[in-house]
């Protein structure tokens, strides 16, 4: 095709997209005013709060279960591996299905998926409270993670559509949204502790059911209509879904993590046949997933996203830090219950610094993301992680909570929230708007799956050290300390990646920032998606002194999704 023909085709496509964009609801008003899709400030506040509850589904569940793991273990007669999978099953399914539901949300409607997932989550939480054995509780926790996977990308996509342009208002909304993970864990712990002290561990699941039933009703009335035109279900549409990729990623991470958790109870440890088979099968499936994604036309995880150096480094730093954050909370709660024999409420109270610190750090992040170098914020976060894990690893059974654990928890939440806010803003500034649910899926998938792998690896470490302790002098805290040294290694590795990271400030109003000063080296061009019945329409922004953030897609005739724009 000649350059003149290419220009005419691109102009024609831009005209059609602009006309379609004018027919869709406009979410944003100039500068930092309230988006027009909201009738009042109350609706906007309730919507952001509901979206925050969506992203906190997995962490709320994790916090609720971790303070009662020993109670569940005693009641249902569970092994260490089965106890680990109370948490690991939900993190696995929530991580593995995020990308899949990201595509579902973008095609069939984010609002519908959001409401349904929260409603089903409430019903499953009610059922989990009636568990009678280890398999029952592990499966239901896995299904609860599945609902979380459906809600998160839908919530991210709606937020991205409502707050389209970089602004201080968008910073505040996404800071509240980002607070969902640490706050969900902390509030889940507190509510579970109170419910267990008043009744039993089953009441903690019933409280979750009641809480999310309430927010399901709120979501029905507060989520605005800011979606693109949905496509009708057809065989051609179903062929676009990456079912094989979903199977590979779920099975791959599942059996890989299982090999670590089962090794401790296996007859011959790591030399046991089924442990070796699970490990090798998991590696093969994960490698096969990556290979398939580079081949499939509509991949679950578009590999072109990783071509951006800052994106890859930001995600790597975040995932290494969150691996330690996830496993530290799990094993610290078990230490309180098994070694110190604390009640569920006492354990929950000791995790309060995560909740209070999460509120403070997210407020600070909303105020400084557009003023302070985001690379500096990442450095502060990584150093905080290192300090936290050193304190946890060096504590003794007789060490005061205020001397070691309290400052460690404060540092943990500083590291988690600063890195999460920076990475979340970068992801939402890099991907094209019509693929923001996929972007949210990629971002949160990594967090969940790294948590699953971290739990599997640390279970193997814990079991090995615990077995060694039983043969020699028993030091009850040593197996837990070995887990924190693993977390420290992850944090130290993340520090080593920072020198290659180039981030400025993020979240300015577009008109206030010259091109190239928002922390993004160059816009990532999305591959052209082959249309089925109608082209996926992306809004075309008018230039405002700086280049348009979302690149115009190539002509519709292009069918190779991995072909780079010439």
C-alpha positions, 0 to 999 in steps of 0.5 A: 500500500502506498503512503498516500493510500495509508494516509487516506485509510488512517484518516478514514479510520480516525474519522469513524472513530471520532464520530463513534467517540462523540456518541459515547458518554463523556466521562471527564470534564476539563481540568480537575472537576467532577466527571459528568457521568456522576450526578453528585459527589456522593455517587462519585465517592461511593463508586470509588469506595466500591471499586476499592472494595473490588480490588480488596476482595482477594486481600480482604479474604486473605486477611480474614483467613490468615488470623484464623488459619490455626483454628481452621487447621485444628477444626478440619485436621489439616496438614501444613500444605493444606493450610497453605492452600487456604490462601494459595488457592485464592491467590492462584485463581485470582491471578490466573483468571485476571487476564481472561476476565480482562478480555471478557470485561472489555468485550461484554461489559465491565459494569455487568461483570463487576456487579455479578462477580461481587454478588457471587463472591458474597454467596460463595463466602457464605458457603465457605463458612459451612466447610467440613473438610480441607478440600471443601475450604480450599476449593471454595477459597479458590472459587472466591479468588475466581470472583476477585479475578472477574471484579478487578479488571472490570473495576480498573477499566471503569476507573480508567474510562471515568478518569481518562486524562492525567489529573490530581483528581485521577491521582486521588481516585487511584490512590484510594483504589490502590489502598484496597490491597493493604487496607483490605488485608488489615480490615479483613483481619480485624473483622475476622478476629472479632467474629471469631472471638465472638463466635468461631472461625466460620463467622468470619466468612459470613461477615464477608458475605454480608459486607459484599452483599451490601456493596453489590447493592451500592454498585448497582446504583453508583457505577456510571455508564461509560463503556464502549459499545458491547459486542454480541456473543457469537462463535467468532467472538468466542474464538477470540478468547485465549482458552488454551492460554488460560489453561496453561497459566492456571495449570502451570502456576498451580502444579508448580506451586503444588510441587513446593507445598507437597515436598515437605510431606512427601515420603522422600521429599524433593526426590519423590517422583510426583514432586519432580513430575509436578515441578517439571510439568509446571515449568513446561506449562509456563514456558508453553504459555509464553510461547503460545502468547507470542503465536495466538492472534488475541493473546491473554497477555500481549507480549508487546507490553513488555517491550517497554523497559520502564514497564518491565522494570516497574513490574519486576520491582513491584512483584519482587516486593509483593512476594515478600509482603504476601508471605510475611503476613501469612507466616507472621500470623501463623507464628502468633497463633502457633508459637505465641498462642494468641487469639484471632482478635489479638493477632488482628490487632497486631496487624493494625499498623498495616491499616493505619499506615495504608491510609496515610501512605496512600494519601501521601502518594496521591499528593506527591506522585505529580511532584516528586520523582517516582523513581525516588518513591520506588527507591524509598519503597524498596529500602523500606522492604529491606528494613522490614524483612531484616527486623522480622528475620532477627526477632526472637520469641522474647523480643518486644512487639514494639521494638521489632514487629511494629516498625517492620509492619510500618516499613512493609506498608510503606514499601507496598503502597509506594511501589503499588501506586507508582506501578499502577499509575504507570500501567494506566498511562502506558496502555491504550484506553480500550485495553485498560481492563487488560492492563489492569489484569496484567498488573494484578495478575503478577501480584497474585501469581507471585504471591502463590509462588512465594507461598509455595517456596516458603512452605518448602523452606519452612518444612525443611527447617522445621524438620531439621529442628525436630532432629536437633535442638528445637528453636520454634522461631527459626523456621519462621525466620528462614521465611523472612530471609527469603523475603529479604532476598527478593527485596534486595534483588528489586533494589538491584533493578532500580538503577536501570529505571527511568521515571519522572513524575506522573499524574499531571494535567496534560496541558501542564506537562511538556512531552516526555516529562511524565515518566514514559519514555515513548508510547507503546503502540497497541497491536491492531486487533482483528475485527469480528463484526465491528472494529473496536473503537478507541477514542482519538484525543485532540493534540494539546501541545504534547503528542496524543497519549493513545496512538491511533491504530493502524488500518483495519485491514491489518490482521497480524496482532504482533506486527509493529507499526511502521 
